[in-house]
Amino acid sequence: MIDPIPLLTALVAIPSVTGDEHAVATHLADWLRGHGFAPRYDDRNQEVRVHGRAPGPTLLFSTHVDTVPVGPGWTREPFAPTEEAGRLFGRGANDAKASVAAMAAAMVALRADPPATGTVVFAPTCEEERGRLGLERFLPSLGPLDAALVGEPTGLHPAVAQNGLLLLDLTARGRQGHAARPRQAINAIEIAARDIAALSALTWSPEDPDIGPMTLAVTQIAAGTAHNVIPGACTLVVDIRTIPQISPAEVVARVRATVASEVVVRSDRLAPVRTPAGARILSAVQAVLADARPFGSPTLSDWAHLRGIPAVKIGPGLSEVSHTADEWVEIAEVRRAAAAYEAIARAFLAAPAAG
């Protein structure tokens, strides 16, 4: 097993905020070529394969090379990766370049000693944080897949369920007027405020046994053109993390019945996903990582695009560190992840067919 840390360090040093992944994808492609692979490159997405000595199932290693913007609060240079106290710091170190580097190292090990049967596909893609030109577009070109490991920071514990996402745009309509004559106007902000309070008071049931309750949060609000103008409109964005037990249509209907604002569905395409009961890929994970504890994940990932393919979300790092200032990952865990990805692939491909 080669050390994934030099690759991880190089990847973190290359800024790759969503939409600007060309440089990091090119570096990764060159690294893969240097280790004997011939990447198939499509825009900022790519794939390489290791074929076993005989036909068998196909396992996907899926992860992403893009990051969120840097944001405020950093105490160190986000694109000058530094090691300190066993941690590597830098934007993307945790989410999800640690998984990229670990999966790449596992692919080198698999190529050096191909499995007896089957194929492993490594597809590091773009636009996971936002956008639709990453795995969502690239997936059909990968061909039939029997299972997937989705590389995201989970502390190397297997996420066996993941929330979906429903985004709503609300518009409170009032009547614009002069701030000196508030009774001649209808303040849209006040309408929106009542709607926010009403939404916050809602409770949702049933809960998902792995993920827990569905969540709803107002995350953006905009209104007003000047301090002396009572606004006639106020817009809200509502972020809802859905679960299988409550349909998006049911949620939308209840929100409309609760608020005075107009409600428009911005996006309902990212449905919740779950690892099927008895899935061989989960058995392989648990066989390799005896201390792994299955859990439900509230955060989104490209797993949402793999519906119908048995999958587990698992990788080095902690979800709580993602998108934060001074982002970091434990170096030892990245190395452990590389060995785990290789071993899980071998265990899955060696398992009896079906299931």
Stockholm file with secondary structure:
# STOCKHOLM 1.0

chainA/1-355         MIDPIPLLTALVAIPSVTGDEHAVATHLADWLRGHGFAPRYDDRNQEVRVHGRAPGPTLLFSTHVDTVPVGPGWTREPFAPTEEAGRLFGRGANDAKASVAAMAAAMVALRADPPATGTVVFAPTCEEERGRLGLERFLPSLGPLDAALVGEPTGLHPAVAQNGLLLLDLTARGRQGHAARPRQAINAIEIAARDIAALSALTWSPEDPDIGPMTLAVTQIAAGTAHNVIPGACTLVVDIRTIPQISPAEVVARVRATVASEVVVRSDRLAPVRTPAGARILSAVQAVLADARPFGSPTLSDWAHLRGIPAVKIGPGLSEVSHTADEWVEIAEVRRAAAAYEAIARAFLAAPAAG
#=GR chainA/1-355 SS CCCSHHHHHHHHTSCCBTTCCHHHHHHHHHHHHHTTCCCEEETTEEEEEEECSEEEEEEEEEEECCBCCCCSCCSSCTTSCEEETTEEESTTIIIIIHHHHHHHHHHHHHHHSCCSEEEEEEEEESCSSSCSSSHHHHGGGGCCCSEEEECCCSTTCCEEEECEEEEEEEEEECBCEETTCGGGSBCHHHHHHHHHHHHHTCCCCSCBTTTBSCEEEEEEEEECSSTTEECSEEEEEEEEEECTTSCHHHHHHHHHHHCSSEEEEEEEEECCEECCTTCHHHHHHHHHCTTCCCEEECSCCGGGGCTTSCEEECCSSCGGGTTCTTCEEEHHHHHHHHHHHHHHHHHHHHSCSCC
#=GC SS_cons         CCCSHHHHHHHHTSCCBTTCCHHHHHHHHHHHHHTTCCCEEETTEEEEEEECSEEEEEEEEEEECCBCCCCSCCSSCTTSCEEETTEEESTTIIIIIHHHHHHHHHHHHHHHSCCSEEEEEEEEESCSSSCSSSHHHHGGGGCCCSEEEECCCSTTCCEEEECEEEEEEEEEECBCEETTCGGGSBCHHHHHHHHHHHHHTCCCCSCBTTTBSCEEEEEEEEECSSTTEECSEEEEEEEEEECTTSCHHHHHHHHHHHCSSEEEEEEEEECCEECCTTCHHHHHHHHHCTTCCCEEECSCCGGGGCTTSCEEECCSSCGGGTTCTTCEEEHHHHHHHHHHHHHHHHHHHHSCSCC
//
